[in-house]
Amino acid sequence: MGAEDREAQDGQVVASPSSTSTSHGWKNRIFIPTILAGIVGAGTGLVSKHRKTLGLGNVSAGYATNFAIVTGCYCGAREYVAATRKTRPDDLWNSAIAGFGTGAILGRLQGGPLGAVRYSVIFAIVGTTADYAVSKLTPGLRDYSEFIYQGDKNTQKNPSWFRMPEWFPIKVLDEEALAAKRDQEEQFLAQRARIRELRKEES
């Protein structure tokens, strides 16, 4: 049977793992960007020039709400387009169509027909560019996070796993190097003691 088929067990219909993962996937692709956009909007309100006249809290809340609404509408439209076209979620045509439609609707509400045209083009370009950048950066960030996580595990298992570069002025010595350094210091102190004894004998 295929991955998308359903199996009946004890008279109950059980959804396949792929459908469950897809359900969680579209939720993450909508809710997470919406929350992040709200956070970015609140940060934008903190540096807005209107914060002194309208109040910092009101401006930050307004920016956060607007950013979240726009991002939520765009991400929801993108998922709807992907489901309608039956394509992968990372298909950039979904982003372009969703950006065009979202911009047209929101622009029509804000600025009439001219605003619909202007915002549809802006949303299509910005949304497609953002999705393209995310698709290119995500694998690198995932590999980097795995590298950091693996490095932490190796450091806990073997403290000497991390090595400073050769040109680094501060050297981390292991047990053998510390023992050799102690021997050199003892030899140096012994030589100094002999030199002092010879000077005392000559005097």
C-alpha positions in Angstrom: 0.0 0.0 0.0 1.1 3.6 -0.6 2.2 6.1 2.0 -1.0 8.0 1.6 -3.3 5.1 2.0 -5.3 4.4 5.1 -5.6 1.2 7.0 -8.6 0.0 8.9 -7.8 -1.5 12.3 -10.6 -2.8 14.6 -13.2 -0.9 12.6 -11.4 2.4 12.9 -9.8 4.5 10.1 -6.1 5.3 10.9 -4.5 8.2 9.0 -1.1 7.5 7.4 2.0 9.1 8.9 2.5 11.2 5.8 -0.9 12.9 6.2 -0.2 13.6 9.9 3.2 15.1 9.1 1.7 17.2 6.3 -0.9 18.5 8.8 1.8 19.5 11.2 3.8 21.0 8.4 1.2 23.5 7.2 0.5 24.5 10.7 4.2 25.3 11.3 4.4 27.1 7.9 1.5 29.4 9.0 1.7 29.9 12.7 5.5 30.2 13.1 6.0 32.9 10.4 3.0 34.8 11.8 4.4 34.8 15.3 7.8 35.8 14.1 6.3 38.6 12.0 4.4 39.9 15.1 7.7 40.0 17.0 9.4 41.8 14.1 6.5 44.3 14.0 6.7 45.0 17.7 10.5 45.7 17.3 9.7 48.0 14.3 7.3 49.9 16.5 10.0 50.4 19.1 12.1 52.5 16.6 9.1 54.1 14.8 9.0 57.9 14.6 5.4 57.9 15.7 6.2 56.3 19.1 6.5 59.7 20.8 3.2 61.1 19.6 1.0 57.9 19.7 2.7 56.1 22.5 5.3 53.4 22.4 2.8 50.6 23.5 0.2 51.6 21.0 2.6 51.9 18.1 4.3 48.6 18.9 1.0 46.8 19.2 -0.3 48.3 16.0 2.8 47.2 14.0 2.8 43.8 15.6 -0.8 43.3 14.7 -0.4 44.5 11.1 2.7 42.4 10.5 1.0 39.3 11.9 -2.2 39.8 9.9 -0.4 40.3 6.6 2.0 37.4 7.2 -0.9 35.1 8.3 -3.0 36.0 5.3 0.0 35.4 2.9 1.0 32.1 4.5 -2.6 30.9 4.5 -3.1 31.8 0.9 0.2 30.1 0.0 -0.9 26.9 1.6 -4.3 27.1 -0.1 -2.6 27.6 -3.5 -0.3 24.7 -2.8 -3.2 22.4 -1.9 -5.2 23.5 -4.9 -2.3 23.1 -7.4 -1.2 19.9 -5.6 2.4 20.9 -5.6 5.2 20.9 -3.0 5.0 23.7 -0.3 8.4 25.1 -1.5 7.2 25.7 -5.0 7.9 29.4 -5.7 4.9 29.7 -8.0 2.7 29.2 -4.9 4.5 32.1 -3.2 4.0 34.4 -6.3 0.3 33.6 -6.7 -0.4 33.9 -2.9 1.5 37.2 -2.7 -0.4 38.5 -5.7 -3.8 37.5 -4.3 -3.1 38.7 -0.8 -1.7 42.0 -2.0 -4.6 42.6 -4.2 -7.2 42.0 -1.4 -5.4 44.0 1.3 -4.4 46.7 -1.2 -8.0 47.0 -2.3 -9.1 47.5 1.2 -6.5 50.1 1.9 -6.1 52.1 -1.3 -8.7 51.1 -3.8 -8.0 49.7 -7.3 -4.7 51.4 -7.6 -3.6 50.1 -4.2 -4.7 46.6 -5.2 -2.4 46.7 -8.2 0.5 48.2 -6.3 0.3 45.9 -3.3 -0.2 42.8 -5.4 3.1 43.3 -7.2 4.9 44.2 -4.0 3.6 41.2 -2.1 4.3 38.8 -4.9 7.9 40.0 -5.2 8.6 40.2 -1.4 6.9 36.9 -0.6 8.6 35.0 -3.4 12.0 36.5 -2.5 11.6 35.7 1.2 10.5 32.1 0.5 13.4 31.6 -1.9 15.9 33.0 0.7 14.4 30.8 3.4 14.6 27.7 1.2 18.3 28.4 0.6 19.3 29.3 4.1 17.4 26.5 6.0 19.7 23.6 5.0 22.8 25.6 6.0 21.3 26.6 9.4 20.2 23.0 10.0 23.7 21.7 9.3 25.2 24.4 11.5 22.9 23.6 14.4 23.7 19.9 14.0 27.4 20.7 14.0 27.1 22.8 17.2 25.0 20.1 18.9 27.5 17.4 17.9 30.3 19.6 19.1 28.7 20.0 22.5 28.3 16.2 22.8 31.9 15.6 21.8 33.1 18.2 24.2 31.2 16.6 27.1 32.6 13.1 26.2 36.1 14.3 25.4 37.1 17.7 26.8 40.2 17.7 24.5 38.0 17.5 21.4 38.2 21.2 20.8 41.5 22.4 19.5 42.7 26.0 19.2 44.3 26.9 15.9 48.0 26.9 15.7 48.3 30.7 15.3 46.1 31.4 18.5 48.3 33.0 21.2 46.7 31.1 24.0 47.5 27.4 24.1 45.5 24.7 25.9 48.0 22.1 27.2 47.1 18.5 27.7 48.6 16.3 30.5 51.7 15.4 28.5 52.4 19.0 27.6 51.9 20.1 31.2 54.3 17.4 32.5 57.0 18.4 29.9 56.5 22.1 31.0 57.0 21.1 34.7 60.2 19.3 33.8 61.5 22.3 31.9 60.7 24.6 34.9 62.4 22.2 37.3 65.5 22.0 35.1 65.6 25.8 34.8 65.3 26.2 38.6 68.0 23.6 39.1 70.3 25.5 36.7 69.7 28.8 38.5 70.5 27.1 41.9 73.8 25.8 40.5 74.7 29.2 39.1 74.1 30.8 42.5 76.2 28.2 44.3 79.1 28.8 41.8 78.9 32.6 42.4 79.0 32.0 46.1 82.0 29.8 45.8 83.8 32.4 43.6 83.1 35.2 46.0 
